[in-house]
Amino acid sequence: MKKISMSQYLGTINAVLDSTQKMSSKMDPYFKIFRNALNNNEQIESADYADTKEKFAEGIKQYEENLSKLTQAKPPVKIIGIHKMFVSHYREFVNACIEMNKSIDFENESVNKTEFDNAEQLQEQAMDKINSNVQKIVQNLRLV
């Protein structure tokens, strides 16, 4: 049986987290356009719908690729359970992003505020769980 390389596993985790952070930063300005408009009951420009559709699709694709990397990662035996929870919570995050995207009707330029708000909350909850999982991985591998 081949021994699992901790550095390879941690490299995968680090790459996924870094990719997620970078993509979230790219998507945030588009999210804020919608969040501010919904909060202030304002119109959203047609160009913003088009730009957001493109950026959100790019983000979801990246998040799905990250999920695939996490699913294929081989964690050390000591943290298999934590890793499975990490993958599950990352999947929740990806699904919440997909739900937010679905809450926006790009063709008719409208947003279902309830669905958008719910997706935002689900993303935040999933990210909190992801952060907790990462802390547990670090602690269990005695990296602190």
Long-range contacts (C-beta under 8 A, 24 or more apart in sequence): 4-74, 4-75, 4-76, 4-77, 6-76, 6-141, 8-74, 9-73, 9-74, 9-75, 9-76, 10-141, 10-143, 12-69, 12-70, 12-73, 13-70, 13-73, 13-86, 13-134, 13-137, 15-69, 16-66, 16-69, 16-70, 16-90, 17-134, 19-62, 19-66, 20-62, 20-63, 20-66, 23-58, 23-59, 23-62, 23-63, 24-59, 26-55, 26-58, 26-59, 27-55, 27-56, 27-59, 30-55, 30-56, 31-100, 34-104, 34-111, 34-116, 35-120, 37-111, 38-111, 38-113, 38-116, 38-117, 44-109, 44-111, 46-109, 49-104, 49-106, 49-109, 50-106, 52-104, 52-106, 53-104, 53-106, 56-97, 56-100, 56-101, 56-104, 57-101, 59-97, 60-94, 60-97, 60-98, 60-101, 63-93, 63-94, 63-97, 64-94, 66-90, 66-94, 67-91, 67-94, 75-137, 76-141, 78-140, 78-141, 79-136, 79-137, 79-140, 79-141, 82-133, 82-136, 82-137, 82-140, 83-137, 85-129, 85-133, 86-130, 86-133, 86-134, 86-137, 89-126, 89-129, 89-130, 89-133, 90-126, 90-130, 92-122, 92-125, 92-126, 92-129, 93-123, 93-126, 93-127, 93-130, 95-122, 96-120, 96-122, 96-123, 96-126, 97-123
